C-alpha cells in the first residue's frame, strides 16, 4: 500500500499543502479548529513526513520540550532543577508546559511541540498509556518519565514504585508496627497505583491487612486523613503516605494533637524532598534523588536526539531512609541523623 503524502492530507482535509505544512511544523498562524482537523487527518492516514525533506527544511531548534502534570510542591521544583541544570550544561533551552491533570491538554501539547523542539521529556502518569502512545508525534524523539507500561518502542525512565513501597512496609513491620494505614495518591495516577500495590503485596506477605485512605499527593490530604484517624487512634500504629507532603501533613496534625511520633504512631513518606530532613521529628521516607532523576531524563533525551537506538526502560529504585519518625533510637545524640539502605 503506498504511503500517504502531504497532498493526500491536504486533499482529505480540504486545505492547501502549505497549510498542512504549517500545521505539522507547529507554526502559530493556523486557526485552532483547522489545526485539529489537519492533525486528525494526518493521523488517520498515517502520514509521515519524508525524512530527506524534513532534514532539509528543519534545522535543530536547540530546545527541548518538557511536559509535566503539575508544578506544585517540592518534588516538581527539584525535578525541574535537575532538568534545567542538565539542559543548561548542554546549551539547550527549555519549553515547559503543565497539564494540570487535564489529559486533553496534554494531547494537544504533544502536537504543538512538533517543529519547536528537538525532543520531548514527557511525564504523564495520569493519561492512559494507549492514548498517550497513540498521540506521540512519530518524528519527535521522546523520553517517557514515570509513565505507565511501555510498548517497548519508546525510551523511558521510571521509578520502581512497587518495590519502594514494599520496602517501607517491611521496615514498619520490622520495628513492630501491625496497624498500618496507607494514604494513597490519586486513583488515576500510575505512581499512586503502583505504590498501593506494593503496600498491599508486602502487607499480605507479612500476614497483615493495611487500612487504605484516599489522598491526592497534597499536604491537606495528609492533614484530613490524620484528623480522621484521631477518633480511633488505638487502631493505628503507623501511617505510610504515598508522598512526603501528605506524610508531613499527617505528622504535623498528630503533633498538634499531642500524639507522640514515633512512640505512638510512626510516620513515613515517599520521595525524600528537602523538607523531609528539616522538620522535627525528621521524616522517614524513600529517597529518589529527584534532581538527578530530572537530569538523567535530559541526558537520555539528548542521546535520542543524537540518534541513539537505545529504547530501554531504565528503572530507578528508591532507597529507604530511616529518620526520627520511625526510629527513636536515632534521637540519641543525632537529632538529624539518618540511615540509608
C-alpha positions as CSV (number, residue, x, y, z in Angstrom):
1,X,0.0,0.0,0.0
2,X,1.5,3.4,-1.0
3,X,2.3,5.8,1.8
4,X,0.1,8.9,2.3
5,X,1.6,12.1,1.0
6,X,1.2,15.7,2.2
7,X,-1.0,16.2,-0.9
8,X,-3.3,13.3,0.3
9,X,-3.6,15.0,3.7
10,X,-4.3,18.4,2.1
11,X,-7.0,16.9,-0.2
12,X,-8.7,15.0,2.6
13,X,-8.7,18.0,4.9
14,X,-9.8,20.4,2.1
15,X,-6.8,22.7,2.7
16,X,-3.7,23.7,0.8
17,X,-0.4,21.9,1.0
18,X,1.1,25.0,2.6
19,X,-1.5,24.9,5.4
20,X,-0.7,21.2,6.1
21,X,3.0,22.1,6.2
22,X,2.4,25.0,8.7
23,X,0.3,22.7,11.0
24,X,2.7,19.8,11.0
25,X,5.7,22.1,11.6
26,X,4.0,23.7,14.6
27,X,3.6,27.3,13.2
28,X,1.1,29.6,15.1
29,X,-0.6,31.2,12.1
30,X,-3.3,28.5,11.8
31,X,-6.8,28.6,13.4
32,X,-7.1,26.0,16.2
33,X,-10.1,24.2,14.6
34,X,-8.3,23.9,11.3
35,X,-5.1,22.7,13.1
36,X,-7.1,19.9,14.8
37,X,-8.7,18.9,11.5
38,X,-5.4,18.6,9.7
39,X,-3.8,16.7,12.6
40,X,-6.7,14.3,12.8
41,X,-6.5,13.6,9.0
42,X,-2.7,13.2,9.1
43,X,-3.1,10.7,12.0
44,X,-5.9,8.8,10.3
45,X,-4.0,8.5,7.0
46,X,-0.8,7.6,8.8
47,X,1.1,10.4,7.1
48,X,4.9,10.5,8.0
49,X,6.9,13.4,6.6
50,X,9.6,12.4,4.1
51,X,12.9,12.1,6.1
52,X,15.0,13.8,3.4
53,X,12.6,16.8,3.1
54,X,12.3,17.1,6.8
55,X,16.1,17.2,7.3
56,X,16.5,19.8,4.6
57,X,13.7,22.1,5.9
58,X,14.1,21.8,9.7
59,X,17.3,22.8,11.5
60,X,17.9,21.9,15.1
61,X,15.9,24.1,17.4
62,X,18.4,24.0,20.3
63,X,15.5,23.4,22.6
64,X,13.7,20.6,24.3
65,X,10.1,20.4,25.4
66,X,9.2,19.4,29.0
67,X,5.6,18.4,29.7
68,X,4.7,17.9,33.4
69,X,1.4,17.1,35.1
70,X,1.9,19.8,37.8
71,X,4.4,22.2,39.3
72,X,3.0,22.3,42.9
73,X,5.3,21.0,45.7
74,X,9.0,20.3,46.2
75,X,9.1,17.2,44.1
76,X,8.4,19.2,40.9
77,X,10.7,22.0,41.9
78,X,13.6,19.5,42.5
79,X,12.7,17.7,39.2
80,X,12.9,20.9,37.2
81,X,16.1,22.0,39.0
82,X,17.7,18.8,37.7
83,X,16.2,19.2,34.2
84,X,17.3,22.8,33.9
85,X,20.8,22.1,35.2
86,X,21.4,19.4,32.7
87,X,19.8,21.3,29.8
88,X,21.9,24.4,30.6
89,X,25.1,22.3,30.6
90,X,24.2,21.2,27.1
91,X,23.3,24.8,25.9
92,X,19.7,23.7,25.5
93,X,16.6,25.9,26.1
94,X,13.5,24.6,27.8
95,X,9.9,24.9,26.6
96,X,7.8,24.0,29.6
97,X,4.1,23.1,29.6
98,X,2.0,22.0,32.6
99,X,-1.1,19.8,32.0
100,X,-2.8,20.5,35.4
101,X,-4.3,17.0,35.5
102,X,-6.2,17.6,32.2
103,X,-5.4,14.8,29.7
104,X,-6.9,16.6,26.8
105,X,-4.5,19.5,27.3
106,X,-1.6,17.0,27.3
107,X,-2.6,15.5,24.0
108,X,-2.9,19.0,22.4
109,X,0.6,19.9,23.7
110,X,2.1,16.8,22.0
111,X,1.0,18.1,18.6
112,X,2.0,21.8,19.1
113,X,5.5,20.8,20.3
114,X,6.4,19.4,16.9
115,X,8.6,21.7,15.0
116,X,9.5,23.8,18.0
117,X,11.8,21.5,19.9
118,X,14.3,18.8,19.1
119,X,12.9,16.3,21.6
120,X,10.5,15.9,24.5
121,X,10.6,14.9,28.1
122,X,7.1,13.8,28.9
123,X,5.7,13.0,32.4
124,X,2.0,12.0,32.2
125,X,1.2,9.4,34.8
126,X,-2.5,10.3,34.7
127,X,-3.0,9.6,30.9
128,X,-4.0,6.1,29.8
129,X,-0.9,4.6,28.1
130,X,-2.7,3.5,24.9
131,X,-4.0,7.1,24.4
132,X,-0.6,8.6,25.2
133,X,1.4,6.4,22.8
134,X,-1.2,6.8,20.0
135,X,-0.7,10.6,20.1
136,X,3.1,10.8,20.4
137,X,4.5,12.5,17.2
138,X,6.4,9.8,15.4
139,X,9.2,12.1,14.3
140,X,9.9,13.7,17.7
141,X,12.4,11.9,20.0
142,X,10.6,11.4,23.3
143,X,11.7,10.3,26.7
144,X,8.8,9.0,28.9
145,X,9.2,9.9,32.5
146,X,7.3,7.9,35.1
147,X,4.5,7.0,32.6
148,X,2.6,3.7,32.5
149,X,3.5,0.4,30.9
150,X,5.5,0.9,27.7
151,X,5.2,-0.6,24.3
152,X,8.9,-1.2,24.1
153,X,9.4,1.4,21.3
154,X,9.9,4.4,23.5
155,X,12.8,5.2,25.8
156,X,11.7,5.6,29.4
157,X,12.9,6.4,32.9
158,X,10.7,5.1,35.7
159,X,10.7,4.9,39.5
160,X,10.1,1.3,40.8
161,X,7.2,2.4,43.0
162,X,6.1,-1.1,43.8
163,X,9.5,-2.2,45.2
164,X,9.9,1.0,47.1
165,X,6.6,0.8,48.8
166,X,7.1,-2.8,49.7
167,X,10.5,-1.9,51.4
168,X,8.7,0.7,53.5
169,X,6.1,-1.8,54.7
170,X,8.8,-4.3,55.5
171,X,10.6,-1.6,57.6
172,X,7.4,-0.8,59.5
173,X,6.8,-4.4,60.2
174,X,10.4,-4.9,61.3
175,X,10.0,-2.2,64.0
176,X,6.9,-3.9,65.3
177,X,4.1,-2.0,63.6
178,X,1.0,-4.0,62.8
179,X,-1.9,-1.5,62.4
180,X,-0.6,0.3,59.3
181,X,-2.6,3.0,57.4
182,X,-1.6,3.9,53.8
183,X,-2.7,7.3,52.4
184,X,-2.8,6.9,48.7
185,X,-2.3,9.3,45.8
186,X,-5.0,9.9,43.1
187,X,-6.7,6.9,41.6
188,X,-5.8,7.9,38.1
189,X,-2.1,8.2,38.8
190,X,0.1,5.3,37.9
191,X,2.7,6.1,40.6
192,X,0.0,6.1,43.2
193,X,-1.5,2.8,42.0
194,X,1.9,1.1,41.9
195,X,2.7,2.3,45.4
196,X,-0.6,1.0,46.8
197,X,0.0,-2.3,45.0
198,X,3.5,-2.6,46.6
199,X,2.0,-1.8,50.0
200,X,-0.7,-4.4,49.7
201,X,1.6,-7.1,48.4
202,X,4.2,-6.6,51.2
203,X,1.4,-6.5,53.8
204,X,0.0,-9.8,52.5
205,X,3.4,-11.4,52.8
206,X,3.5,-10.3,56.4
207,X,0.0,-11.6,57.1
208,X,-1.4,-8.1,57.6
209,X,-4.2,-6.0,56.2
210,X,-3.4,-2.3,55.6
211,X,-6.1,0.3,56.0
212,X,-6.4,2.4,52.9
213,X,-7.3,6.1,53.0
214,X,-7.7,8.2,49.8
215,X,-5.3,11.0,49.0
216,X,-4.2,13.3,46.3
217,X,-0.5,14.0,47.0
218,X,-1.3,17.3,48.7
219,X,-0.4,18.2,52.3
220,X,-4.0,19.0,53.1
221,X,-5.0,15.4,52.4
222,X,-2.5,14.2,55.0
223,X,-4.0,16.6,57.5
224,X,-7.5,15.3,56.7
225,X,-6.5,11.7,57.0
226,X,-4.7,12.1,60.3
227,X,-7.6,14.2,61.7
228,X,-10.0,11.3,60.8
229,X,-7.7,8.8,62.5
230,X,-7.5,10.7,65.8
231,X,-11.0,9.4,66.5
232,X,-9.8,5.8,66.8
233,X,-6.1,6.1,67.3
234,X,-5.8,2.8,69.2
235,X,-6.4,1.2,65.8
236,X,-3.3,2.9,64.2
237,X,0.4,2.5,65.0
238,X,1.9,3.6,61.6
239,X,1.0,5.9,58.7
240,X,2.7,5.5,55.4
241,X,1.7,8.2,52.9
242,X,2.3,7.9,49.2
243,X,4.4,11.0,49.2
244,X,6.2,13.3,51.6
245,X,3.8,16.2,51.5
246,X,0.9,14.0,52.7
247,X,3.2,12.4,55.3
248,X,4.2,15.9,56.6
249,X,0.5,17.0,56.8
250,X,-0.3,13.9,58.8
251,X,2.8,14.3,61.1
252,X,2.0,18.0,61.9
253,X,-1.6,17.0,62.7
254,X,-0.5,14.3,65.1
255,X,2.0,16.6,66.8
256,X,-0.7,19.3,67.3
257,X,-3.0,16.7,68.9
258,X,-0.3,15.6,71.4
259,X,0.3,12.3,69.7
260,X,3.9,11.0,70.3
261,X,5.7,10.2,67.0
262,X,7.1,7.6,66.6
263,X,6.3,6.2,70.1
264,X,2.5,6.0,69.5
265,X,2.4,6.3,65.7
266,X,5.2,6.0,63.2
267,X,5.0,8.2,60.1
268,X,6.7,7.6,56.7
269,X,6.6,9.2,53.2
270,X,7.9,8.7,49.7
271,X,10.3,11.0,47.6
272,X,12.7,12.4,50.2
273,X,12.0,16.1,49.4
274,X,14.4,18.5,51.1
275,X,11.9,19.4,53.8
276,X,11.7,15.8,55.0
277,X,15.0,16.1,56.9
278,X,14.4,19.6,58.1
279,X,11.2,19.1,60.0
280,X,11.1,17.8,63.6
281,X,10.9,14.9,64.0
282,X,12.7,14.3,60.7
283,X,10.7,12.1,58.3
284,X,11.5,8.5,57.3
285,X,11.0,8.2,53.6
286,X,12.0,6.6,50.3
287,X,14.7,8.5,48.6
288,X,14.6,9.4,44.9
289,X,17.3,11.8,44.0
290,X,14.7,13.9,42.2
291,X,17.1,16.4,40.7
292,X,19.3,13.6,39.4
293,X,16.2,11.9,38.0
294,X,15.4,15.0,36.0
295,X,19.0,15.4,34.8
296,X,19.1,11.8,33.7
297,X,15.9,12.3,31.7
298,X,17.6,15.2,29.7
299,X,20.7,13.1,29.2
300,X,18.7,10.2,27.8
301,X,16.7,12.6,25.6
302,X,19.9,14.2,24.2
303,X,21.1,10.7,23.2
304,X,17.8,10.1,21.4
305,X,18.1,13.4,19.5
306,X,21.7,12.5,18.6
307,X,20.4,9.3,17.0
308,X,20.8,6.5,19.6
309,X,18.7,3.4,19.2
310,X,18.5,2.8,23.0
311,X,14.8,2.5,23.7
312,X,15.1,0.7,27.1
313,X,13.0,1.3,30.2
314,X,15.6,2.4,32.8
315,X,14.4,1.6,36.4
316,X,15.2,3.8,39.4
317,X,15.0,2.0,42.7
318,X,14.2,4.2,45.8
319,X,16.3,3.8,48.9
320,X,14.9,3.6,52.3
321,X,16.0,6.5,54.6
322,X,15.1,5.9,58.2
323,X,14.9,9.0,60.4
324,X,13.2,10.0,63.6
325,X,9.6,9.3,62.7
326,X,10.2,5.6,62.7
327,X,13.5,5.2,64.5
328,X,13.5,6.7,68.0
329,X,17.0,5.3,68.7
330,X,18.4,7.8,66.2
331,X,17.5,10.6,68.6
332,X,20.3,9.7,71.0
333,X,22.8,12.4,70.2
334,X,21.9,12.6,66.5
335,X,18.9,14.8,66.2
336,X,19.0,15.0,62.4
337,X,20.7,11.6,61.8
338,X,19.6,9.2,59.2
339,X,20.2,5.7,58.0
340,X,20.0,4.8,54.3
341,X,19.6,1.3,53.0
